[in-house]
Amino acid sequence: MSKHEIELLFVGGFASSLFFAGDWLQGPHVYALYESSGMSKHEIELLFVGGFASSLFFGTFIASLADK
């Protein structure tokens, strides 16, 4: 691999970590938004767990397709 290819891989990995950090940081704000709209704590928990579960399932499935 050339130096330029290695740099592109590093920048891509670094940028994706920033996207994940941004997603993690918005959690409290999304919770407050759901709470202010009158949703119960249990409903909000179900939304968060459903989101993480779908990310786990679909992320794993899509990654296996990308590796082919």
DSSP file (Angstrom, degrees, kcal/mol; ACC not computed):
  #  RESIDUE AA STRUCTURE BP1 BP2  ACC     N-H-->O    O-->H-N    N-H-->O    O-->H-N    TCO  KAPPA ALPHA  PHI   PSI    X-CA   Y-CA   Z-CA
    1    1 A M              0   0    0      0, 0.0     2,-0.1     0, 0.0     0, 0.0   0.000 360.0 360.0 360.0 142.5    0.0    0.0    0.0
    2    2 A S     >  -     0   0    0      1,-0.1     4,-2.0     4,-0.0     5,-0.2  -0.389 360.0-108.6 -82.1 166.1    1.1    3.5   -0.7
    3    3 A K  H  > S+     0   0    0      1,-0.2     4,-2.4     2,-0.2     5,-0.2   0.888 119.8  54.4 -60.9 -39.2    1.4    6.2    1.8
    4    4 A H  H  > S+     0   0    0      1,-0.2     4,-2.1     2,-0.2    -1,-0.2   0.900 107.1  49.9 -64.0 -41.1   -1.6    7.9    0.3
    5    5 A E  H  > S+     0   0    0      2,-0.2     4,-2.0     1,-0.2    -1,-0.2   0.894 110.9  49.6 -64.7 -40.1   -3.8    4.8    0.5
    6    6 A I  H  X S+     0   0    0     -4,-2.0     4,-2.3     2,-0.2    -2,-0.2   0.906 109.9  51.4 -65.2 -41.5   -2.9    4.4    4.2
    7    7 A E  H  X S+     0   0    0     -4,-2.4     4,-2.7     1,-0.2    -2,-0.2   0.903 108.8  51.1 -62.2 -40.8   -3.7    8.0    4.9
    8    8 A L  H  X S+     0   0    0     -4,-2.1     4,-2.3     2,-0.2    -1,-0.2   0.895 109.8  50.0 -64.3 -39.7   -7.1    7.6    3.2
    9    9 A L  H  X S+     0   0    0     -4,-2.0     4,-2.3     2,-0.2    -2,-0.2   0.919 112.3  47.8 -63.2 -43.2   -7.9    4.5    5.3
   10   10 A F  H  X S+     0   0    0     -4,-2.3     4,-2.7     2,-0.2    -2,-0.2   0.936 112.3  47.9 -63.6 -47.1   -6.9    6.4    8.5
   11   11 A V  H  X S+     0   0    0     -4,-2.7     4,-2.7     1,-0.2    -1,-0.2   0.896 111.7  51.3 -62.8 -40.0   -9.0    9.4    7.6
   12   12 A G  H  X S+     0   0    0     -4,-2.3     4,-2.1    -5,-0.2    -1,-0.2   0.923 112.5  45.2 -62.6 -44.7  -12.0    7.2    6.8
   13   13 A G  H  X S+     0   0    0     -4,-2.3     4,-1.7     2,-0.2    -2,-0.2   0.899 114.0  49.1 -65.2 -40.8  -11.7    5.4   10.1
   14   14 A F  H  X S+     0   0    0     -4,-2.7     4,-1.5     2,-0.2    -2,-0.2   0.920 111.0  49.7 -65.1 -43.9  -11.3    8.6   12.0
   15   15 A A  H  X S+     0   0    0     -4,-2.7     4,-1.7     1,-0.2    -2,-0.2   0.902 109.1  51.9 -63.2 -40.8  -14.3   10.3   10.4
   16   16 A S  H  X S+     0   0    0     -4,-2.1     4,-2.0     1,-0.2    -1,-0.2   0.865 105.8  55.0 -66.1 -33.3  -16.5    7.3   11.1
   17   17 A S  H  X S+     0   0    0     -4,-1.7     4,-2.1     1,-0.2    -1,-0.2   0.852 105.6  53.2 -67.2 -32.2  -15.5    7.4   14.8
   18   18 A L  H  X S+     0   0    0     -4,-1.5     4,-2.3     2,-0.2    -1,-0.2   0.879 107.1  51.7 -67.1 -37.3  -16.6   11.0   14.8
   19   19 A F  H  X S+     0   0    0     -4,-1.7     4,-2.0     2,-0.2    -2,-0.2   0.913 110.5  48.0 -64.9 -41.5  -20.0   10.0   13.4
   20   20 A F  H  X S+     0   0    0     -4,-2.0     4,-2.2     2,-0.2    -2,-0.2   0.896 111.0  50.9 -66.1 -39.2  -20.4    7.4   16.1
   21   21 A A  H  X S+     0   0    0     -4,-2.1     4,-2.3     1,-0.2    -1,-0.2   0.900 109.3  51.4 -64.7 -39.9  -19.5    9.9   18.8
   22   22 A G  H  X S+     0   0    0     -4,-2.3     4,-1.2     1,-0.2    -1,-0.2   0.888 109.6  49.7 -63.3 -39.0  -22.0   12.3   17.5
   23   23 A D  H  < S+     0   0    0     -4,-2.0     4,-0.4     1,-0.2     3,-0.3   0.902 111.7  48.8 -65.3 -40.5  -24.7    9.7   17.6
   24   24 A W  H >< S+     0   0    0     -4,-2.2     3,-0.9     1,-0.2    -2,-0.2   0.876 109.0  53.1 -66.8 -38.1  -23.8    8.8   21.1
   25   25 A L  H 3< S+     0   0    0     -4,-2.3     4,-0.4     1,-0.2    -1,-0.2   0.745 101.4  59.1 -72.0 -23.2  -23.8   12.4   22.2
   26   26 A Q  T 3X S+     0   0    0     -4,-1.2     4,-2.4    -3,-0.3     3,-0.3   0.614  80.2  91.5 -82.7  -9.1  -27.3   13.1   20.9
   27   27 A G  H <> S+     0   0    0     -3,-0.9     4,-2.5    -4,-0.4    -1,-0.2   0.902  85.6  47.1 -51.8 -51.4  -28.9   10.4   23.1
   28   28 A P  H  > S+     0   0    0      0, 0.0     4,-2.2     0, 0.0    -1,-0.2   0.861 113.0  50.3 -62.0 -34.0  -29.7   12.6   26.1
   29   29 A H  H  > S+     0   0    0     -4,-0.4     4,-2.1    -3,-0.3    -2,-0.2   0.896 110.5  48.5 -71.3 -39.3  -31.2   15.2   23.7
   30   30 A V  H  X S+     0   0    0     -4,-2.4     4,-2.6     2,-0.2     5,-0.2   0.906 110.4  52.6 -65.5 -40.2  -33.4   12.7   22.0
   31   31 A Y  H  X S+     0   0    0     -4,-2.5     4,-2.7    -5,-0.2    -2,-0.2   0.935 109.8  48.1 -59.4 -46.3  -34.5   11.4   25.4
   32   32 A A  H  X S+     0   0    0     -4,-2.2     4,-2.5     1,-0.2    -1,-0.2   0.874 110.5  52.3 -63.3 -37.0  -35.5   14.9   26.4
   33   33 A L  H  X S+     0   0    0     -4,-2.1     4,-1.1     2,-0.2    -2,-0.2   0.938 111.6  45.3 -64.1 -46.8  -37.4   15.4   23.2
   34   34 A Y  H  <>S+     0   0    0     -4,-2.6     5,-1.8     1,-0.2     3,-0.4   0.912 113.9  50.1 -62.1 -42.1  -39.4   12.2   23.6
   35   35 A E  H ><5S+     0   0    0     -4,-2.7     3,-1.6     1,-0.2    -2,-0.2   0.896 107.9  52.6 -64.6 -40.4  -40.1   13.0   27.3
   36   36 A S  H 3<5S+     0   0    0     -4,-2.5    -1,-0.2     1,-0.3    -2,-0.2   0.730 101.7  61.1 -69.7 -19.9  -41.3   16.5   26.4
   37   37 A S  T 3<5S-     0   0    0     -4,-1.1    -1,-0.3    -3,-0.4    -2,-0.2   0.425 124.1-102.1 -86.6   3.5  -43.7   15.0   23.9
   38   38 A G  T < 5 +     0   0    0     -3,-1.6    -3,-0.2     1,-0.3     2,-0.2   0.568  69.6 149.4  94.3   9.9  -45.4   13.2   26.7
   39   39 A M      < -     0   0    0     -5,-1.8    -1,-0.3     1,-0.1     2,-0.1  -0.493  46.3-116.7 -76.6 147.5  -44.0    9.7   26.2
   40   40 A S     >  -     0   0    0     -2,-0.2     4,-2.1     1,-0.1     5,-0.2  -0.366  23.7-110.4 -78.3 163.0  -43.6    7.5   29.3
   41   41 A K  H  > S+     0   0    0      1,-0.2     4,-2.4     2,-0.2     5,-0.2   0.887 119.4  53.6 -59.6 -39.6  -40.2    6.3   30.4
   42   42 A H  H  > S+     0   0    0      2,-0.2     4,-2.2     1,-0.2    -1,-0.2   0.900 107.6  49.7 -64.4 -41.4  -41.0    2.8   29.4
   43   43 A E  H  > S+     0   0    0      2,-0.2     4,-2.0     1,-0.2    -1,-0.2   0.899 111.2  49.5 -64.2 -40.4  -42.0    3.8   25.9
   44   44 A I  H  X S+     0   0    0     -4,-2.1     4,-2.3     2,-0.2    -2,-0.2   0.911 109.3  52.2 -65.1 -42.2  -38.7    5.7   25.5
   45   45 A E  H  X S+     0   0    0     -4,-2.4     4,-2.8     1,-0.2     5,-0.3   0.910 108.1  51.6 -59.7 -42.5  -36.7    2.7   26.7
   46   46 A L  H  X S+     0   0    0     -4,-2.2     4,-2.5     1,-0.2    -1,-0.2   0.890 109.1  50.5 -63.0 -39.1  -38.4    0.5   24.2
   47   47 A L  H  X S+     0   0    0     -4,-2.0     4,-2.1     2,-0.2    -2,-0.2   0.926 112.9  45.5 -63.9 -44.2  -37.5    3.0   21.4
   48   48 A F  H  X S+     0   0    0     -4,-2.3     4,-2.4     2,-0.2    -2,-0.2   0.932 115.0  46.3 -65.5 -45.9  -33.9    3.1   22.4
   49   49 A V  H  X S+     0   0    0     -4,-2.8     4,-2.7     1,-0.2     5,-0.2   0.908 112.4  51.4 -64.2 -41.2  -33.6   -0.7   22.8
   50   50 A G  H  X S+     0   0    0     -4,-2.5     4,-2.4    -5,-0.3    -1,-0.2   0.891 110.0  50.0 -61.7 -39.5  -35.3   -1.2   19.5
   51   51 A G  H  X S+     0   0    0     -4,-2.1     4,-2.0     2,-0.2    -2,-0.2   0.920 113.0  44.8 -64.6 -44.8  -32.9    1.2   17.8
   52   52 A F  H  X S+     0   0    0     -4,-2.4     4,-2.3     2,-0.2    -2,-0.2   0.899 113.8  50.3 -66.8 -39.8  -29.8   -0.6   19.3
   53   53 A A  H  X S+     0   0    0     -4,-2.7     4,-2.6     2,-0.2     5,-0.2   0.915 111.4  47.3 -65.7 -42.7  -31.2   -4.0   18.4
   54   54 A S  H  X S+     0   0    0     -4,-2.4     4,-2.8     1,-0.2     5,-0.5   0.884 111.6  51.5 -66.9 -36.1  -32.0   -3.1   14.8
   55   55 A S  H  X S+     0   0    0     -4,-2.0     4,-1.9    -5,-0.2     5,-0.3   0.904 110.9  48.7 -64.0 -41.1  -28.5   -1.5   14.5
   56   56 A L  H  X S+     0   0    0     -4,-2.3     4,-1.7     3,-0.2    -2,-0.2   0.947 118.2  39.3 -62.4 -49.5  -27.0   -4.7   15.9
   57   57 A F  H  X S+     0   0    0     -4,-2.6     4,-2.3     2,-0.2    -2,-0.2   0.973 123.0  37.3 -67.7 -56.0  -28.9   -7.0   13.5
   58   58 A F  H  X S+     0   0    0     -4,-2.8     4,-3.0     1,-0.2     5,-0.3   0.860 115.3  54.6 -69.9 -34.8  -28.9   -4.9   10.3
   59   59 A G  H  X S+     0   0    0     -4,-1.9     4,-2.1    -5,-0.5    -1,-0.2   0.914 111.3  45.1 -62.7 -42.5  -25.3   -3.7   10.9
   60   60 A T  H  X S+     0   0    0     -4,-1.7     4,-2.0    -5,-0.3    -2,-0.2   0.918 115.5  47.5 -66.2 -43.6  -24.0   -7.2   11.2
   61   61 A F  H  X S+     0   0    0     -4,-2.3     4,-1.6     2,-0.2    -2,-0.2   0.931 114.3  45.3 -64.0 -47.2  -26.0   -8.4    8.2
   62   62 A I  H  X S+     0   0    0     -4,-3.0     4,-2.2     1,-0.2    -1,-0.2   0.880 110.9  54.2 -66.0 -38.3  -24.9   -5.4    6.0
   63   63 A A  H  X S+     0   0    0     -4,-2.1     4,-1.6    -5,-0.3    -1,-0.2   0.895 105.9  52.3 -63.7 -39.2  -21.3   -5.8    7.1
   64   64 A S  H  < S+     0   0    0     -4,-2.0     4,-0.3     1,-0.2    -1,-0.2   0.869 110.7  48.3 -66.3 -33.9  -21.3   -9.5    6.0
   65   65 A L  H >< S+     0   0    0     -4,-1.6     3,-1.0     1,-0.2    -2,-0.2   0.880 109.5  52.7 -69.8 -37.3  -22.6   -8.5    2.6
   66   66 A A  H 3< S+     0   0    0     -4,-2.2    -2,-0.2     1,-0.2    -1,-0.2   0.790 102.4  59.7 -68.8 -27.2  -20.0   -5.8    2.3
   67   67 A D  T 3<        0   0    0     -4,-1.6    -1,-0.2     1,-0.2    -2,-0.2   0.591 360.0 360.0 -78.3  -9.5  -17.2   -8.3    3.1
   68   68 A K    <         0   0    0     -3,-1.0    -1,-0.2    -4,-0.3    -2,-0.1   0.485 360.0 360.0 -81.3 360.0  -18.1  -10.4    0.1
